[in-house]
Amino acid sequence: PREAAVLERKRRRRRRRLKLGGDSSRRRSTRRPLSAAISASAAAAATVLLLLFQGSEGSSFDVWDVYTKLEHAPKNLPFTKGMHDRGAQALRLLTSTWGVCQSTIAFVVTTGFLSRSNMDLSHARLTNKCGPSIAHICHFQDVATFSAKLGVHWSPVPGDEVAGFFLLDSMWKQLDSEVCSDLSSFQRIKHPARSNMPNFDLPQWLLQQLDRVAIPACGELMGRSYVKVGDDSAKEACSQHLVEEMLTATVDIWRYSVKEVWAELYPALFAGEQPLPSPFDLLVVGCATLESDPVSPLLDLGAGGLFLDADRHSIRVAQQKWARNRRILNATVHPGTFHTLLAKHAEVLQNVQVLQVDIDSMDGPVVMKALEHFAPTAVVVELREVVPFPFRHACQTTNTRGVARGGANLNYWRCELGIRGYTLFAMDTQDAVFVRSEKAQKYDAFARGERWRFLGMLGAYLRQVIATLPPSAFFLEEPAAETATTEHDRRSRQRNWFHWLAAAEPHGLLESVWKNLTDEEPEIPFLLML
């Protein structure tokens, strides 16, 4: 009941703050009659569009807009003490892109701080680790570059000269959108990926993706004649219609956190109207400590099951807190031996309602192997966009050799889970929840048809990839001459990624994508296809 009350308060807050910079991931009730829901959601869609395209002071909203702001960091950050002791101010860099509010920490580096740290500027520029236990990726940026790239400035420290900033690149944290609601105090800058996609045409890209999966575009609007006769006015009307439909459909797929979906899928449980069935099992591979886990609301209700992770320390922490009616084990999972492990612990897997896999390696094969044994209501997976939509990518080894190429991307999950009877229900900046199609059909968003759901997925996907760039992306240098070094190739990978996303003919890029992935580490087997 307490969890249900918290979720209800969040829902009411989201309804009230449906405005530019607010979280537009509003959910529609699953209990209303369908006709009423469609009527109400049509009005809501118009409101969303108006607010998306009408920015503050009459300016137009663009999905590529980035809003930035520097402020003093909250004082409850213990890891800033060592930097404070040497005279460094801790600042918080806030960014808001397409309604996604994020932050990281920037330390002000002064000449006095460098002296007290026995460093000079050359040492600062070589620094790549800082923060708690020197465990986070960190880059030094001089004052001019920092101000030019991020559009933010910081007043000089009295009696000291500011040399630059240490920016924590791996402490990129998503915040409640209310933190970024006052965009009038932010600076609007150009999105760093925009220069890599100068000719990106969103309506045309949407048309290409619909055509690729054989979903009619605007057919009921203009009889699809524009496709054959080249009617420019019809094309323009269709383009505008598709963009509007994508933006409104995105509301049905996007969530601030996928944790929200459990109250939608099991409303009676979270409303306290019925007890949790026994057994109600979860199969979680890569559970870590189970803190802030996508399935944590179900754990709070008392769900049991099997929980596995290869990290011993994480398992010890999880066992101390969550072991009441659960089997939590330290184990490395491989699809070739997974069936043996499942058979050994079958007594805690009698009614598997949710499957979750997040091991940053062979996630795809492990999920498919698990689905040979169970038919859960929902499957939770991590989105690892090594290559962009519409490419499909999945790692095929447990040893990624320290390269961040494990897991699988959205289009791989969409295709493989779709074949097995699952459809995308919700996603956030990191995870996605797929639900059995027969259960998903009960919800309003899925009654609107295949195109609506597909456009909603594309909108949520674009929101994810546009809004979640790491801070280092703002400081990528322009491409060098054709004689690029291997190191430059690595730094250009993100630029290539957006080039692949915007490509009109991705089939012609398969060889380029393959070469790019194998140049850095050729010994990592993976699946790549369209």
N, C-alpha and C positions, 0 to 999 in steps of 0.2 A: 504493500500500500504506500509506503514512503517513497519508493522508486516511482510508482505511478503518479503520485502527487508532484514529484520533481519534474517528470516528463510533461505533465499537463501544464505546469507553470512555464516551462520552456516553450511549449506550443503557443501559449497565449502571448508570451513576449515576442515570438517571431511574427505573429499576426499583427502586433502593434507596430513593429519596427520594419515593416516591409517598405524600405526606402533605399535610395542609392547608398551603397556602402553597407547596408544591412544584410543579414543572411537570408537569401531568398529561398532557402530550402524548406519552404512551408509545406506541410503535408495536408492532404485532404482527408476528411473523415472517411473511415471505411464502413461506417454504419448507416450513412444516408442512402435514400433511394437513388438509383443511378441517374434518373432524369434530373433530380434536384442537384445532384453533385455536378453534373455536366453544366447545368445552368450557372451554378455558383462559381465553378472553376473557370468558366468562360469570362465572367466578370473579373475574377481575380487575375486571369491572364492579361486582360486589357490594362489593369492596374500595374502589373509587373512591367509590361512593355513601356507604359507611359513613364514609369519611374526609372527604368533602365536607360531610355533614350533622352530623358530630360534631366540633365545633371544640375548641379548647383548653379545658381545665377544664370540659368538658361543655357548653359553649355551642353553640348551633346555628349552622350556617353558612348564610349567605344570599348569593345572587349580588350583592346590593347592598352588602355590607359593604366598607368601605375601611379599610385599616390604614395608619397614617402614622407616620413617625419622622424626627427630626432628628438628625444626627450631623456631626462634623467632616468636611469634604470631603477626599478623598484628596490627598496633597501633590503628586502628579504632574500637577497641572492648571496649565500655564504661564500661562493667561490670568488667573489669580487674583492674579498678582504685583502688578499696578498697584493693585488694590483693597487688598491687604495693605499696600502701602507707605503707604496713607493710613489704615490702622488698621481695615480692615473684615475681619471673620472670614468665611471661605467655609464654608458649611454644605452638606450634601447632604440634600435632602428625598427620602425613600424612601416609596413607596406600593406596596401590594399589594392588588389587586382581582381576585377570581376566579383567584388563582394567577399573575397577571401582575405581575411585579416591575419597577418603573420608578423613575427618579430624575431630579432636576434640581438646580440649584444655587441657593442663597439666600444673599445677602450681608447680614450684619448691619450695619444703618445706625445709627450712634450720632451723638449731637450733636457729638462731636469729629470724626468722619468728615465730617459736613456742613460743619463749619467749615473743615477742611483742604481741602475740595473747593470752597470758596466757594459753597456752596449753603445753602438753608434748606428747611423742610418743603414749602413751596409749590413749589419747584423739584423736589424729590424726587417729589412727587405727579404732576408733569407728565412725568416721565421715562418714555419708552417703549422705549428702546434701551440695552443695556449688554452686557457680556461681551466676547469676543474681537473686536477691531476695531470695537466698538460695533455689531455686526452682528446681535444677537439681540434678539427681542422681550422686553421686561423691564417689570415693573410693580412699583411701590412699594406695600407694604401696611403699615399701621401695626400696632403690637404687638397691640392688642386684637383687631383684625379677623383678623390672622394666627392668633392663638391660638384664637379662637372658631371659625373656619372649618375649620382643619386639626387642631385638638385637640392641638397640640404647643406646647411652651414652650421658651424658651432662657434660661439664667441670665444675669443682667445682667453686662455687661462691667465689671470692676473699675475704679472711678474714672471711669466714663463712663455715660451714660444711653442706653439703647437706644430709638431713635425708631421703628424699623420694619425692614423687610426689602425688598431688591430681589430679586424672584423671576424667574428666567430661564424664560420661558414656552415658548421655542422650542428648548430643549436637553433635551427630554423623551426620555430614553434607556431602552430596554428592557435589563434586566439578567438575568443568569442567576438563576433563581428561588432558588438556594441563598442568595443575599444576603438574601432576605426570608424565610428558612425559620423563623427564631425569632420567631414572631408574639407571643410573650409580652412582648417588649420594645417592641412597637408599641402605638399607641392606635387603637382602633376608633371610626370616626365614620360619620356618615350620608352615603351617596353623594349628591353634589350634584344628580344628575339625578332622584333619587327624588321630590323635591318637584314636579318637572314631570310626573311620572307617578303621582300618588297612587292612582289606581284601576287601575293596570296589573295585570292578572291573567295570569300567565305561562301556566297551563294553557289558559285560554280563548284567549289569543293563539296558542298552538301549534295549537289546534283550528281557529282561523280560517285560519291559513296552510295547513294540510293540506287544508282544504275548498276553498281558493282554487285549489289545483293538483290537486284531485280525487284525493287520496290518502286511502284509508280510515283512520280513526283508531280504533284498538282493536277493529277489526271481529272479529278472530279471538279476542279476549279475552272479549267479551260479545255477540257476534252483532249489534252495531250497533243493537240495539233501543232503547237509551237515547236515540238521536237522535230517535226518533219518539214514544216514550211518556213521555219526561221522567222516567225513573227516576233519582232523585237519588243513590242509592247507586251505581248503575252509572256515573253521571257522575263521581262522586268517585273511584271506582276507576280509571276511564279517565284522569282528570286526573293522578292520582298516577303511573300507569303511563307516561304521556307524558313527564312531567318526568324520571322516572328514566331512561327510554329516551334522552331528549335528552342528559342529562348523560353517560351512558356512550357514546353514539354520538359525542359531541363529541371524545372521545379519538382517534377514528379520523381526524378532519379537522384538528384543531388541531395546529400545530407551533410550537415556539419560534422556528424560522426555516424558511422553505420551502426553504432550501439542503439540508435533510435529505432531501428527497424523491428526490434523484438517486441516492443509494445504494440506495433502495428500487426505483426504476425500472430501474436498471442495476447490479444486485448483483454480477454477475460482473466488471464493469469495476472497481468500487471494492474488490473483494476481491482484485484482481490475478490473477484466474483466466483472463482473456483480455485481449488488447490492445485499445486503442480502434480501432474500424473506421475505415478511410480510404476516402472522406471521412466525417467526422462534423461536420456544420456547424450553426452557430447563426445565427439572424437576430435581432439585438438592435437595436431602435430606441429611442434614448434611453439609450445605454450609459454616459454620463458618463465617469468615469475607470476604470470596471470594477473599482474597489476595493469589497469587501464587496457585490458584486453577487449577486443570487439565483442566477445561473448560474456563479459563480466556481469551485465545485468541478469543473465540467466544463471550465473553462478550465485549471485545474491539471492535468487529465488530458491536455490538448493539443488540445481541440476547436477547430476553426477556424470560418470563416464571415465574415459581413458585420456590421460594427458601426458604427452611425451616431449622431451627436449634433450638435445645433445649436451647442453651446458650443465655441469654438475651443480655449480653454485646457484643458478637460477632454480633448478629443481629443488634444492634444499630450502630455498626461500618459499617456493610455492607449497611445498609439503608442510611447512610450519603453519601456514595460514589456511590452506584450502583442502587439506587431506581428509576432511570429515567423512564424506561419502564418495570419495573419488580415488582413483588409482593414478598416482602421479609418479612417472618413472623417468629415469635418466637412460635415454636410448637414442641411437642414431638410426634413422629410418631410411631404408632403401626399397624401391618398388619390387625388387626381385625377391626380397625376404619378408615383405610387409604382411603377406597372407599368413605366414607362420606366427608373427607377432599378434595379429588380430585373433587368430584361433586360440592362442594361449590365454588371452584375456577376454574371451567371449562373454564371460559372466557379467562384466560391467558394460557390455555393449548390446544389451538386449533390445533397446528401443532408441536407436541413434536418430535424434531429431536434427542435429546440426553437425556438419563436418567443417573443420577449419584447418587449413594447412598454411604455414608460413615458415619455411626453412631456408629461404634464400638460395635454393639450389634446384633440386629436382621436384619442385612443387607440382608441376603439371603431371608427370608420370605417377607421383604418389596419390594425387587426387583421383586420377582415373582408376588406379588400382583399388582404392578404397570404395569407389562407386561400383566395383564388381561385387562387393560384399554387402553394401548397404544402399538404401534409397532415402537419404535424409530429406527433411523438408527444405533445409537451406544449406548452401555451401558458401563459406566465407574464404576468400582468397586475397592475397596481396597483389597489387598491380605494380609490376616492375617493367617500366616502359623503356627497355633497352633499345628497341626500335619502335617507331610510331605506327599508329593506325594508317593504312589498313594491313600492314605487315603483321604476320603472326610469328611470335618468337617464344621458345621455351628451352630452358637449360636442360641438358641431358646427362648431367654428372653431379655428384655430391662434392667434388673438389673443383672449386672455381679459381684456385690458385691466387687468391687474394684480389681478384678482379670482380668488380660489381656487375656481374652478368648473370646472376642466378635468377630463379623464378620464371615467371611468364607474364606476357603483356595482355592487355584487355581483349584484343581481337582473338588471341588464342583461346582465352577463357570463354568468350562469347560463342565461338564456333564449337569447341569441344564439349562444353557443357550444354550448348543448345542441342547437339546431337543426342545427348543423354537425357533430354527432357527438362532442362532448366533454362530459365530466362533471367536476365539482369533485373534485379528489383531495386537496388540502391547502390550508390558508391560515394566515397568521400575522396580526400586528397591522397589516400593511401590504399584503402581496401574496397572490395566490392562484395555484395551479397547477391547470390543467385538463388532463386526459389523455384521449386517444382512448378511447371507451367500450369497444371490444373489448379493449384492453390493461388497462383498469381492472378488468374482470370477473375477472381472475386473482387479485385481492386479496380477502382475507377480508371486509373491510368492505363490499365491493360485492356479495358473495354473500348478504348478509343482507337485501337487498331495497331497494326505492325509498324506503319510509318511513324506514328506518334512516338512509340516506344524507341524506335531506332534513332529518330532525331533527338529525343531526350537523352539517349545514351551519348550521341555525338556532342551535344551541348555540354553535358557533364564532363565528358572527356576533354574537350577544349578548355573548359573552365579549370580542370585539374592541371593540364600541361602548361597553360598560359599563366596560371596564378601561383604555381609552386616552384618557380625557378629559385635555385639557391643564390645567396648574395654574390657569390663569385661570378655568376652569369652577367652581372652588371658591369664587370670589369674586363670582359674578354676583349682582347685586342682585335683589330681588323685583320682579315686574312693577309698573310705575307705573300712573297713572290712564289712562283710555282715550285721553286726548290725548297719545299717545306721539310723541316726535320721531323723525326719521329715524335719528339716532344711537342712540336707545334701541331702535329696531327692529333695528338691526344687532346690538346687544348681546343682543337677545332671540332672535336666530336659532337659537341652540342650544336654547333653551327650546321654540321652535316645532318644531324637529327631533324632539325626544322626544315632543311631542304628536302629531306625524304618525305616529311609530312605534307608539304605543299605540292609535291610532284603531281603533275597531271597524268603521267603514265608510270606508275610505280613498278610495273613489270620490267621496264627498261633499267631499273635501278637495282634489281636483285643482285647482280654481280658486284656492283659498287658497295652495297650494304654488306654482302658476304666478306668482301676483301677488307672493309673497314673493321669488322668484328674479329677477323682472324689475324690481322696484322699485329695487334697488340699482344694477343695470347692465342696462338693457333692450336693449343692442346685442349681447349675447352669445347667439347661436343655440344651442339645445340641444333634445334629445329628452326628453320626459317622458311616461310612460305607465304603466299598470298591467298 
